[in-house]
Structure formats: C-alpha cells, structure tokens
Amino acid sequence: MKCIIKAQECGFLFKNGVLTGLRFAGRYHIFPRLGEEMKITPMTGKVDTMGLPAELLMEQQAFQKRVLRVRIPDDCVGLHLVDGVCRQILLQGEALYWNVFEKNEIRLVNIMGAEMTEEEMPSIYRRMLPSRLYRRLTVGEGETGLLYIDGRFSRQLSCGTYYYWCYAHEISMKLCSLKVQQLEISGQEILTADKVGVRLNILCSYRITNPLALAQKTDNVANLLYARVQLLAREYIGSFRLDELLARKEEIGRFLADELSGVQEEYCVEILGAGIKDIILPGEIRDIMNTVLVAEKKAQANVIMRREEVASTRSLLNTARLMEENQVLYRLKELEYLERICDRVGSISLNGGGSVLEQLAALTLPKQEQG
C-alpha cells in the first residue's frame, strides 16, 4: 500500500499498535497485512500526539528537533507567541507545538504577585486573560481609590485604570469622590420659642480632604454630617421666635457654617457652606401672614395715593398763585383751555357783539357770571 506524505505533514508509523518511527515528506510503502499503519498529521500548531505519551515521542530525535515542549508551572501563565504575535494565554499544564513552519515561543508570566505591570503583561494581551485571574480597577476623574491587598491598605490610586493579579491575593478598592458634594437635610420639624412648628430644608456643601483617614473612621461621612447639622439646627433655631427666624435666616446659615468648621478635621472634610433653603410654615400661620402682608401692602398703597393727591393739589395751588400775580400767564392759560375746547367742538356760531376770543371765553363761564 502506497502512502504519500506532503512537505507540511508528518507520519507516525505503527506496527501492531507500537510506534516504530516517524516519516516525513515522501512516498512510502505500508504493509497492513504485517500490522503496519501510518497516521498523518500536519506539522503546524499543537501536536496531535495520537494518544501517545509526550515522553515516548520525545525519545525520537527527529521529533524532538521539530517541536517545542511547553510546561506551565502552577504559579505562572504562558504567553503563546507565534511568529511574534500572541495567539493565546496558556494556563497550567503541558503541551507540544510544532516548530517547523511557525516559530512558537512561550513567555512565562508569574501571577503570584499583586500588581500587573506593562512589562510582564502588555495591555494588548490582557483581554485574553481569564477574568478569574485578575481584577481591573478604574478610578474616574475627581476620584481617588484606596487599594487593599489581602485586607491591608496598600496605596492610594489616582485617576486611571489599574490591573492586579487576584490568583494568590484578595484585591479590593474603595472609591472616594474628591468633588464638591451637597447634602440636603429636608423636612426638619422644629418648634420655635413662641411654640410655632416649622419645617426647614437645610443645604450643606462639603469636600473630602483625607480619604484614608476618613475610611478608617466611617463608611459614610454624609450620615455624620446629616446628624450634626440636624442637632445644631434644632438647638439654635429653637431659641428664636417665628418673626426672628424669618428675619435672621442668613445669620442662621452663617452660624451653621461656623459650627461645622470646627468638626472639619474630625470628619476629614472641608465645609464649603451651609444655609437654610426653605422655611415651611403651618397652613394657619401662612394664611395669617398672607393677610397681614396684604393689609400692609394696601396701607402702603393708600399712603402713596394720599401723597400724590397732596402733591397734585399743591401744584395746582402754586399754579393759581402764579396766574393771579401774572395776567399774561393767566391769559396764556385761557388760550390753552380754549384751544382744547375748539379741538372737541364740531362747529362754532358767533354774533356781532364782542371779539371772537371774548365770545369763546364766555362759553366757558358759568351762567351766573354771564348774567
């Protein structure tokens, strides 16, 4: 029986199930009646061992020269490069690769450490890694990350993306925002000194200054600030009457900001401001205050109207005095009024007695004066 092996192939010659040798490119005669069998495999990629142990194959000198034997320790992964290009990530185990038409290379990377560096594992190859072997940590703009390895603080991470091996270590990170944050304390019901129940909405803005010290003290600084502002507001505002509370709204905000500045170091924050956003009154009190406000505005409007009437009367009096003292001014005023009358009259009939101006002026005089 003829058997042809191509240039890129390799033949495993068996006799009665026992490997007797390897055959490469050429034409061979096989005698199946004598128990001979030829199994052909391509000499690229991973070696198909035909179920034979690697040690048995490595005893063949021709085979040993043409293959790369790979052993991946338990504490490493292997970068399998073919002609300089990474094809796959090899985990623990052993394999054989043909090294005839392709140049196979294995780079071992130790995974027992913590941080994954660019030198040992280039970023272009990281997407091939199984996710169970590493952790990807991302810190955004305006944030900082507290890195913990096996439960112990390691270092503080700035903005960026980081990779860590989690095969032999437990990797965790706490993200902390360094941006200005706003805390709203809403719906705080407080009884004033004159026994009026009001509801307040308070705003407080702050920024974290020492993330590590804060993480060692509390998991939620917002809750601490909330309780602190709440107690300060109840203690201070409860001593005011309602009218004083409404009039001194800004002063109360300054008081809260000053008091909170005293706990900045304790809470590892910087207080940027605090103040009262809204004061919500009970319905009855609100109606009463609206009534008082309307009455005040009406009184102000009446005062303004009276002031304008007095000013108008005083102006008329001054005008009358001027016309009494100056006949020319009086005559000009007469002409002004006659002009207004003529603008509104459709036709005028005159008789022969008196001048035109005198007759027009007579029209404006009362009947008693005309008589």
DRENDO-862759 format. One record per atom (N, C-alpha, C): x negated, z, y negated. Coordinates in steps of 0.02 Angstrom, whole numbers, padded with zeros to 5 digits, always signed. Layout:
// residues N
XZY...
END
This chain:
// residues 371
-00042+00000+00059+00000+00000+00000-00044+00000-00062-00033-00048-00107-00071-00053-00167-00043-00007-00222-00089+00021-00260-00068+00065-00316-00112+00049-00376-00080+00033-00432-00116+00015-00493-00109+00073-00544-00165+00096-00568-00167+00149-00619-00191+00118-00684-00151+00126-00736-00167+00097-00801-00221+00138-00836-00246+00110-00892-00303+00143-00927-00284+00211-00955-00220+00219-00975-00200+00283-01006-00170+00331-00955-00179+00316-00891-00150+00358-00839-00203+00389-00794-00180+00438-00755-00223+00472-00707-00183+00481-00643-00216+00471-00586-00181+00478-00522-00207+00538-00483-00161+00577-00455-00178+00633-00412-00168+00609-00339-00222+00606-00303-00219+00582-00234-00212+00642-00186-00158+00640-00147-00144+00692-00098-00148+00664-00027-00170+00705+00017-00167+00688+00088-00138+00747+00126-00081+00732+00156-00044+00785+00191-00030+00845+00145-00015+00830+00080+00002+00881+00032-00056+00917+00001-00117+00897+00017-00176+00930-00010-00211+00883-00058-00228+00908-00119-00262+00867-00169-00332+00850-00144-00346+00786-00141-00412+00764-00118-00455+00737-00174-00425+00719-00231-00465+00694-00287-00421+00663-00340-00453+00642-00394-00420+00609-00450-00441+00537-00453-00396+00495-00474-00410+00424-00481-00391+00403-00552-00432+00360-00581-00420+00336-00649-00407+00261-00649-00411+00228-00705-00389+00158-00711-00420+00115-00656-00376+00076-00622-00399+00032-00569-00345+00019-00518-00365-00019-00463-00319-00036-00409-00343-00001-00345-00295+00032-00312-00313+00072-00254-00266+00056-00197-00292+00068-00135-00251+00059-00076-00233+00128-00049-00169+00138-00039-00144+00202-00015-00114+00190+00055-00128+00236+00101-00102+00230+00170-00053+00287+00183+00010+00275+00168+00060+00327+00178+00063+00350+00251+00048+00304+00300+00052+00324+00370+00000+00377+00387-00053+00378+00347-00105+00428+00358-00092+00492+00317-00032+00494+00285-00015+00553+00245-00039+00551+00174-00063+00493+00150-00087+00489+00081-00029+00476+00032-00037+00505-00027+00014+00498-00080-00021+00500-00148-00001+00455-00193-00030+00452-00260+00024+00469-00312+00010+00521-00351+00056+00540-00406+00021+00524-00472+00055+00484-00513+00025+00459-00575+00057+00496-00635+00014+00514-00682+00038+00548-00743+00001+00521-00803+00033+00515-00862-00002+00492-00923-00052+00544-00947-00108+00521-00975-00160+00566-01000-00152+00579-01074-00092+00600-01094-00077+00620-01163-00034+00683-01161-00042+00723-01213-00001+00784-01218-00021+00836-01167+00029+00874-01146+00018+00928-01099+00010+00900-01028-00034+00929-00991-00049+00905-00924+00008+00925-00876+00032+00876-00840+00080+00890-00786+00039+00906-00723+00037+00969-00706-00006+00991-00650+00024+00977-00581+00080+00946-00578+00112+00930-00514+00123+00992-00471+00131+01049-00505+00142+01111-00468+00079+01143-00441+00021+01116-00459-00042+01142-00434-00069+01196-00481-00105+01246-00457-00136+01296-00500-00189+01265-00544-00196+01292-00605-00245+01265-00652-00316+01274-00625-00328+01330-00590-00395+01342-00563-00416+01288-00514-00368+01266-00473-00382+01214-00424-00399+01148-00458-00363+01132-00511-00377+01069-00547-00444+01072-00584-00460+01131-00610-00522+01137-00647-00584+01131-00603-00575+01135-00538-00632+01125-00493-00654+01052-00492-00609+01007-00512-00626+00936-00515-00665+00923-00580-00728+00903-00575-00770+00892-00633-00741+00839-00680-00714+00784-00651-00685+00731-00692-00625+00756-00731-00587+00800-00700-00529+00829-00734-00550+00877-00789-00600+00918-00773-00622+00970-00820-00649+00938-00884-00682+00880-00880-00709+00847-00939-00655+00817-00983-00597+00803-00956-00545+00767-00992-00489+00811-01019-00492+00875-01007-00437+00918-01029-00464+00976-01071-00418+01006-01109-00432+01067-01147-00389+01123-01118-00422+01175-01096-00386+01231-01067-00374+01283-01121-00311+01304-01128-00291+01349-01182-00267+01415-01151-00295+01469-01178-00271+01537-01160-00254+01573-01226-00192+01594-01233-00169+01629-01294-00164+01703-01278-00205+01747-01307-00201+01819-01294-00134+01847-01320-00120+01908-01299-00058+01941-01319-00056+01956-01394-00113+01964-01425-00115+01983-01496-00126+01923-01542-00115+01863-01516-00127+01802-01556-00072+01751-01544-00069+01704-01591-00031+01642-01581-00080+01586-01592-00065+01528-01565-00110+01472-01571-00080+01415-01611-00120+01388-01657-00100+01327-01693-00126+01268-01653-00079+01229-01625-00098+01171-01586-00103+01111-01632-00164+01087-01643-00177+01031-01687-00194+00970-01645-00162+00914-01658-00176+00851-01625-00201+00803-01679-00263+00781-01673-00295+00738-01722-00290+00768-01792-00299+00834-01796-00300+00868-01860-00232+00887-01888-00178+00869-01853-00110+00883-01876-00079+00934-01829-00050+00988-01858-00019+01040-01818+00046+01015-01787+00050+01018-01721+00109+00995-01686+00157+01052-01668+00128+01111-01651+00170+01166-01629+00132+01232-01634+00170+01286-01628+00141+01353-01625+00147+01377-01553+00090+01394-01524+00089+01417-01455+00089+01493-01453+00133+01521-01413+00136+01593-01403+00094+01612-01342+00101+01674-01320+00059+01698-01264+00068+01654-01203+00013+01643-01168+00016+01604-01106-00045+01559-01099-00041+01514-01050-00096+01468-01035-00069+01398-01025-00107+01349-01047-00085+01279-01040-00146+01234-01040-00136+01172-01015-00188+01121-01013-00164+01060-01052-00210+01030-01092-00193+00972-01132-00246+00918-01121-00222+00857-01114-00268+00801-01107-00307+00791-01172-00371+00781-01166-00414+00772-01224-00451+00705-01219-00413+00652-01201-00442+00586-01190-00427+00540-01249-00363+00526-01259-00342+00481-01311-00322+00518-01375-00315+00583-01371-00299+00625-01428-00349+00683-01430-00364+00704-01491-00409+00761-01499-00366+00824-01508-00363+00864-01456-00324+00926-01458-00370+00984-01479-00342+01026-01522-00380+01084-01546-00332+01143-01551-00356+01202-01533-00316+01263-01537-00352+01312-01583-00315+01335-01635-00341+01387-01679-00302+01451-01667-00337+01503-01648-00305+01567-01635-00296+01606-01700-00236+01634-01708-00221+01674-01767-00199+01743-01743-00235+01794-01766-00219+01862-01746-00156+01886-01783-00109+01913-01746-00046+01936-01775-00040+02012-01774-00094+02046-01761-00091+02119-01759-00097+02150-01828-00119+02110-01877-00124+02136-01946-00056+02140-01979-00057+02148-02044+00006+02154-02081+00018+02092-02125-00025+02082-02174-00015+02027-02220-00038+01961-02190+00002+01910-02201-00014+01843-02177-00047+01805-02235-00110+01789-02228-00147+01756-02281-00142+01680-02274-00157+01646-02329-00155+01573-02329-00211+01544-02286-00267+01580-02280-00323+01554-02241-00308+01554-02166-00278+01607-02142-00264+01610-02071-00201+01573-02051-00152+01570-02096-00090+01535-02080-00068+01497-02143-00089+01434-02150-00068+01395-02208+00008+01390-02213+00032+01388-02274+00105+01389-02286+00140+01329-02254+00104+01274-02246+00136+01214-02217+00154+01225-02144+00120+01272-02110+00133+01284-02040+00182+01342-02028+00197+01381-02080+00237+01442-02070+00308+01427-02047+00334+01368-02065+00402+01351-02044+00408+01343-01969+00351+01334-01934+00352+01327-01861+00353+01393-01825+00338+01447-01861+00334+01513-01829+00403+01538-01809+00410+01570-01752+00474+01603-01735+00487+01659-01785+00549+01666-01806+00566+01714-01858+00555+01786-01836+00554+01798-01772+00543+01867-01748+00472+01891-01758+00425+01845-01774+00355+01864-01781+00335+01883-01853+00376+01866-01902+00355+01878-01970+00416+01894-02014+00402+01920-02073+00454+01932-02123+00435+01898-02188+00484+01866-02217+00474+01833-02282+00506+01876-02336+00465+01898-02384+00488+01942-02438+00485+01903-02504+00540+01905-02540+00545+01869-02604+00561+01918-02660+00521+01915-02713+00531+01956-02773+00547+01909-02830+00605+01918-02860+00627+01873-02913+00598+01890-02981+00613+01848-03031+00590+01859-03099+00623+01922-03127+00582+01964-03159+00608+02026-03186+00619+02080-03135+00590+02072-03075+00597+02122-03022+00528+02143-02997+00526+02197-02961+00465+02218-02926+00485+02242-02857+00439+02235-02810+00454+02255-02741+00407+02310-02718+00435+02362-02686+00395+02416-02658+00387+02402-02584+00325+02386-02563+00312+02366-02494+00296+02428-02452+00330+02433-02394+00318+02488-02347+00298+02458-02279+00242+02482-02252+00218+02461-02187+00220+02522-02141+00259+02515-02087+00270+02571-02040+00295+02633-02077+00339+02623-02126+00369+02678-02162+00327+02708-02217+00267+02684-02228+00223+02710-02280+00216+02659-02336+00216+02685-02398+00209+02640-02455+00140+02607-02454+00138+02541-02462+00075+02504-02461+00055+02482-02531+00098+02444-02564+00082+02421-02632+00144+02395-02666+00137+02382-02730+00192+02356-02770+00184+02281-02779+00238+02244-02764+00235+02171-02766+00265+02145-02831+00231+02098-02861+00258+02065-02921+00300+02005-02901+00321+01966-02951+00364+01908-02938+00328+01858-02892+00363+01835-02840+00333+01787-02794+00362+01793-02724+00333+01755-02677+00354+01755-02607+00295+01777-02564+00308+01822-02517+00256+01851-02475+00276+01847-02402+00225+01842-02358+00237+01838-02286+00196+01894-02251+00229+01928-02204+00196+01982-02168+00213+01977-02093+00162+01991-02052+00173+01994-01980+00213+02057-01963+00265+02049-01924+00304+02107-01903+00301+02116-01826+00250+02085-01794+00242+02090-01722+00219+02161-01702+00170+02187-01739+00143+02254-01723+00159+02305-01776+00195+02285-01829+00210+02331-01884+00283+02325-01904+00308+02378-01934+00376+02376-01962+00368+02365-02037+00395+02309-02061+00387+02290-02131+00454+02297-02166+00454+02330-02223+00515+02337-02263+00496+02335-02337+00545+02321-02379+00533+02317-02451+00595+02340-02488+00584+02377-02542+00637+02398-02588+00630+02358-02652+00683+02321-02669+00682+02283-02731+00707+02327-02788+00673+02321-02845+00692+02361-02903+00692+02315-02964+00747+02315-03000+00752+02273-03060+00721+02307-03120+00679+02270-03156+00648+02296-03217+00684+02271-03279+00739+02237-03270+00778+02210-03327+00819+02266-03359+00844+02251-03419+00888+02299-03452+00955+02300-03415+00977+02360-03397+01039+02369-03360+01089+02408-03402+01152+02393-03392+01204+02426-03431+01249+02467-03384+01259+02529-03403+01301+02575-03364+01363+02590-03405+01421+02579-03375+01485+02592-03409+01519+02652-03378+01531+02703-03418+01568+02762-03396+01638+02756-03425+01685+02735-03386+01751+02718-03411+01804+02769-03388+01856+02774-03429+01914+02815-03412+01900+02890-03409+01855+02915-03452+01840+02987-03453+01893+03024-03494+01933+03065-03461+01986+03103-03495+01957+03169-03520+01960+03178-03586+01932+03237-03619+01984+03268-03665+01987+03335-03666+02033+03372-03709+01997+03393-03772+02022+03372-03830+01989+03389-03894+02004+03461-03912+01972+03482-03968+01980+03552-03990+02052+03567-04010+02091+03517-04034+02161+03528-04051+02208+03509-03994+02182+03511-03932+02222+03503-03871+02254+03435-03864+02220+03383-03887+02244+03314-03878+02201+03282-03823+02234+03256-03772+02198+03223-03718+02183+03150-03735+02119+03133-03735+02099+03064-03750+02058+03037-03691+02055+02971-03686+02014+02938-03636+01959+02899-03671+01898+02906-03646+01841+02873-03677+01808+02824-03629+01784+02769-03657+01741+02721-03621+01674+02723-03655+01621+02742-03618+01555+02751-03645+01507+02700-03614+01463+02672-03655+01413+02624-03630+01344+02655-03639+01301+02641-03589+01231+02665-03591+01187+02609-03564+01136+02590-03601+01089+02538-03578+01022+02570-03565+00989+02549-03510+00926+02579-03491+00883+02528-03454+00819+02545-03445+00773+02503-03408+00726+02548-03367+00715+02530-03304+00672+02569-03260+00599+02558-03279+00561+02613-03285+00491+02609-03307+00442+02624-03251+00461+02665-03202+00415+02685-03148+00452+02679-03081+00453+02619-03051+00493+02610-02990+00471+02654-02932+00405+02663-02923+00381+02702-02866+00402+02774-02871+00392+02805-02930+00412+02874-02939+00487+02882-02932+00525+02832-02956+00598+02835-02951+00620+02831-02878+00587+02789-02838+00605+02782-02768+00592+02846-02729+00544+02885-02752+00529+02949-02719+00578+03003-02738+00616+02992-02793+00663+03043-02816+00735+03029-02796+00755+02966-02803+00826+02950-02791+00832+02877-02770+00888+02863-02736+00904+02795-02716+00948+02759-02767+00978+02798-02812+01025+02768-02860+01021+02805-02925+00980+02780-02972+00973+02814-03036+01036+02806-03078+01075+02754-03065+01136+02743-03104+01185+02801-03095+01189+02828-03034+01234+02884-03022+01211+02946-03059+01145+02957-03063+01119+03014-03100+01135+03009-03175+01124+02949-03202+01139+02939-03273+01213+02945-03287+01253+02921-03241+01326+02924-03249+01348+02997-03255+01325+03039-03209+01344+03109-03210+01318+03144-03273+01256+03127-03293+01227+03158-03352+01266+03141-03415+01282+03078-03425+01320+03057-03484+01390+03088-03482+01420+03091-03425+01487+03120-03418+01488+03193-03441+01440+03232-03418+01438+03303-03436+01422+03313-03510+01376+03273-03537+01360+03278-03608+01420+03262-03651+01457+03210-03633+01515+03190-03672+01569+03244-03670+01582+03272-03613+01633+03324-03608+01614+03386-03648+01550+03405-03645+01528+03465-03680+01529+03455-03756+01508+03398-03780+01502+03387-03852+01568+03367-03884+01603+03320-03853+01664+03294-03884+01720+03345-03881+01719+03390-03833+01771+03441-03828+01772+03488-03887+01720+03490-03927+01718+03535-03985+01746+03503-04049+01766+03440-04045+01793+03405-04104+01869+03403-04103+01898+03404-04163+01969+03389-04169+01978+03313-04167+02040+03291-04158+02052+03219-04149+02030+03179-04210+02046+03204-04270+02027+03168-04331+01951+03164-04337+01916+03218-04320+01843+03219-04322+01814+03171-04271+01844+03168-04213+01820+03123-04160+01824+03050-04183+01879+03032-04215+01887+02964-04237+01840+02948-04295+01826+02997-04337+01785+02985-04395+01710+02986-04379+01691+03021-04326+01620+03031-04310+01601+02995-04245+01630+02938-04233+01618+02900-04171+01544+02880-04165+01515+02855-04219+01445+02834-04217+01398+02893-04209+01415+02949-04240+01373+03008-04234+01371+03033-04162+01427+03028-04127+01428+03049-04056+01383+03004-04014+01383+02939-04029+01338+02893-03993+01265+02911-04003+01247+02928-04065+01178+02947-04078+01159+03012-04041+01207+03059-04038+01195+03121-04002+01181+03108-03928+01221+03065-03897+01212+03049-03827+01144+03016-03815+01124+02970-03859+01060+02936-03852+01002+02986-03858+01007+03032-03906+00954+03081-03916+00948+03128-03856+01005+03150-03829+01003+03195-03771+00976+03160-03709+00994+03097-03700+00970+03060-03641+00895+03044-03645+00870+03039-03706+00798+03025-03713+00756+03083-03685+00785+03142-03680+00749+03199-03653+00741+03197-03577+00779+03155-03543+00775+03151-03469+00743+03085-03447+00714+03047-03494+00684+02983-03476+00629+02991-03425+00584+03038-03437+00528+03048-03391+00552+03072-03323+00602+03115-03323+00628+03142-03260+00660+03087-03218+00697+03043-03250+00733+02990-03214+00693+02925-03210+00631+02924-03238+00588+02865-03236+00620+02804-03267+00655+02814-03322+00688+02759-03357+00676+02765-03432+00691+02712-03467+00690+02711-03540+00761+02700-03565+00788+02747-03603+00856+02741-03629+00853+02699-03692+00888+02643-03692+00887+02597-03748+00945+02608-03797+00996+02640-03774+01053+02652-03818+01112+02682-03781+01155+02716-03818+01216+02744-03789+01267+02750-03845+01330+02742-03829+01382+02747-03879+01451+02743-03848+01501+02758-03890+01571+02756-03868+01598+02685-03879+01622+02656-03826+01651+02589-03831+01723+02591-03854+01764+02633-03823+01836+02637-03840+01858+02710-03840+01906+02725-03883+01941+02789-03882+02015+02773-03872+02042+02793-03815+02111+02777-03797+02153+02840-03806+02203+02835-03852+02246+02892-03868+02309+02891-03826+02341+02950-03817+02406+02951-03783+02458+02912-03822+02511+02890-03788+02561+02848-03820+02594+02880-03879+02613+02945-03875+02647+02978-03930+02601+02984-03991+02538+03003-03978+02491+03010-04034+02478+02942-04066+02475+02890-04025+02462+02824-04052+02520+02801-04097+02582+02815-04076+02640+02797-04117+02640+02835-04183+02623+02899-04180+02621+02940-04242+02568+02913-04289+02510+02897-04263+02456+02872-04305+02473+02804-04334+02508+02763-04295+02529+02698-04321+02579+02707-04379+02625+02756-04372+02673+02770-04425+02638+02794-04488+02589+02839-04479+02551+02863-04536+02512+02806-04569+02484+02763-04530+02446+02707-04557+02491+02660-04597+02551+02646-04570+02598+02602-04606+02618+02634-04672+02632+02701-04672+02651+02735-04733+02595+02733-04785+02534+02743-04762+02477+02741-04807+02469+02672-04838+02477+02620-04798+02470+02552-04825+02526+02535-04874+02588+02559-04859+02643+02547-04906+02630+02583-04972+02605+02645-04969+02590+02682-05030+02536+02647-05070+02485+02622-05036+02432+02585-05070+02460+02522-05103+02505+02487-05068+02535+02427-05097+02577+02443-05159+02615+02498-05157+02656+02518-05215+02611+02535-05275+02556+02570-05261+02511+02587-05316+02483+02524-05348+02464+02476-05306+02437+02414-05333+02489+02376-05374+02552+02375-05350+02606+02340-05386+02618+02373-05454+02620+02441-05454+02631+02476-05518+02573+02462-05566+02512+02463-05540+02454+02450-05582+02457+02380-05613+02480+02332-05575+02485+02263-05600+02540+02258-05652+02597+02294-05641+02652+02292-05690+02630+02322-05757+02593+02379-05753+02569+02410-05815+02521+02362-05851+02477+02331-05813+02429+02285-05844+02465+02226-05876+02518+02201-05843+02556+02145-05871+02592+02165-05935+02623+02225-05935+02658+02249-05995+02610+02260-06052+02551+02289-06036+02501+02299-06088+02478+02233-06118+02472+02182-06076+02452+02116-06101+02505+02087-06147+02570+02096-06129+02624+02071-06172+02625+02106-06239+02612+02173-06236+02612+02212-06298+02556+02188-06345+02499+02177-06316+02442+02153-06357+02457+02085-06387+02491+02042-06348+02508+01975-06373+02558+01980-06431+02607+02026-06423+02657+02034-06476+02626+02059-06541+02578+02106-06535+02544+02132-06594+02505+02077-06630+02472+02034-06592+02434+01980-06621+02480+01931-06659+02537+01915-06629+02582+01868-06661+02614+01898-06723+02624+01965-06723+02653+01998-06782+02604+01996-06840+02541+02002-06825+02490+02003-06877+02469+01933-06899+02482+01882-06859+02459+01814-06875+02518+01767-06867+02545+01742-06922+02603+01697-06921+02586+01630-06889+02524+01608-06899+02504+01544-06868+02508+01549-06792+02483+01605-06765+02486+01616-06692+02559+01620-06669+02601+01652-06709+02672+01657-06692+02703+01588-06689+02684+01546-06740+02713+01479-06742+02689+01436-06683+02625+01445-06664+02599+01408-06606+02635+01428-06542+02651+01493-06536+02687+01517-06477+02757+01487-06474+02788+01481-06535+02854+01450-06538+02851+01378-06514+02800+01343-06538+02793+01273-06518+02782+01267-06442+02744+01315-06414+02732+01314-06342+02796+01321-06302+02839+01367-06325+02902+01377-06289+02949+01318-06300+02949+01289-06362+02991+01230-06374+02969+01172-06330+02904+01166-06320+02879+01113-06276+02905+01122-06205+02906+01184-06181+02932+01198-06114+03006+01182-06108+03044+01198-06164+03116+01184-06163+03128+01109-06161+03090+01072-06202+03100+01000-06205+03084+00966-06138+03037+00995-06100+03020+00965-06035+03078+00970-05986+03122+01018-05996+03177+01029-05948+03245+01004-05973+03247+00978-06036+03311+00954-06064+03313+00878-06058+03372+00853-06033+03378+00781-06024+03389+00745-06090+03434+00770-06136+03447+00737-06200+03459+00791-06253+03443+00777-06315+03450+00824-06371+03488+00788-06428+03541+00820-06454+03581+00792-06511+03565+00832-06574+03548+00800-06629+03530+00832-06691+03578+00810-06746+03593+00856-06796+03633+00838-06854+03588+00831-06915+03616+00819-06971+03575+00806-07029+03547+00867-07063+03573+00927-07048+03551+00986-07083+03489+01017-07053+03437+01027-07092+03376+01061-07069+03329+01012-07034+03269+01037-07024+03219+00995-06991+03230+00996-06916+03196+00950-06883+03203+00945-06810+03177+01009-06777+03124+01034-06801+03093+01094-06771+03138+01154-06780+03169+01159-06841+03214+01216-06854+03274+01213-06809+03303+01153-06800+03362+01147-06757+03345+01163-06684+03287+01143-06662+03267+01159-06593+03255+01234-06585+03226+01264-06637+03214+01336-06634+03279+01374-06634+03328+01347-06671+03393+01381-06674+03428+01382-06606+03412+01333-06564+03443+01331-06497+03422+01391-06455+03362+01416-06469+03335+01471-06428+03355+01540-06453+03387+01543-06515+03405+01607-06543+03473+01630-06517+03482+01695-06511+03549+01720-06490+03602+01701-06541+03666+01701-06523+03720+01682-06566+03728+01728-06626+03714+01793-06616+03719+01840-06671+03671+01823-06726+03609+01805-06707+03560+01788-06758+03579+01724-06794+03609+01674-06756+03629+01612-06787+03685+01625-06839+03729+01672-06823+03784+01688-06870+03757+01721-06932
END
